[in-house]
Amino acid sequence: EAGVAQSPRYKIIEKRQSVAFWCNPISGHATLYWYQQILGQGPKLLIQFQNNGVVDDSQLPKDRFSAERLKGVDSTLKIQPAKLEDSAVYLCASSLLRTRQETQYFGPGTRLLVL
Amino acid sequence: AQKVTQAQTEISVVEKEDVTLDCVYETRDTTYYLFWYKQPPSGELVFLIRRNSFDEQNEISGRYSWNFQKSTSSFNFTITASQVVDSAVYFCALSHNAGNMLTFGGGTRLMVKP
């Protein structure tokens, strides 16, 4: 079974530029998550989708971050404009369902450096 | 508020030593799930174990074992006879509501030297 796919793996941009990350979850997984992991810290949830609807985006900085999952499969996370503090690894995860006992499976992440 | 604390930020051991990684959590929920993930240098979080709040039995999987103690809100992870390949950052996480929101600890970096 294929795991969670993410691209690109690395991205370097200058502040105030925009960037987008792509995620393809495990086939059949209804729930998709985006996390931000700053160096030396644990991942922090940004947004959670159930199929193509947003379940929770309370931690998403909506003035600059946006995310969508239009067809309930792939998802895109965008940052516009980027700030220096956005330098982090952006992890995508998926789970079969949204219930608390479901294990989340993570992709390899996109490492973003904002200069 | 939900919180996960991994007090050990970095541990260094020599190969074949046993090592225990500590995890302490806080939650008001009566039903919750605890997880451990491994993050090797490649960056991907690898799922290791899931434990629910009603099951306090210890679990062993090969060289890995987990000790869940509800009375002390701890879910500790022991690696027996550590190997260099165990070098990674290990995260403890808590799933604390019906929506499967994960709260992660800060992680423990384990370095196993040959």
Interface residues (C-beta under 8 A of the other chain):
Chain A: T31 Y33 G40 Q41 G42 P43 K44 L45 Q48 V55 D56 V89 L91 A93 S95 L97 R98 T99 R100 Q101 E102 T103 Q104 Y105 F106 G107 P108 G109 R111
Chain B: V4 T31 Y32 Y33 F35 Y37 S42 G43 E44 L45 V46 F47 R50 N52 F91 A93 S95 H96 N97 A98 G99 N100 M101 L102 F104 G105 G106 G107
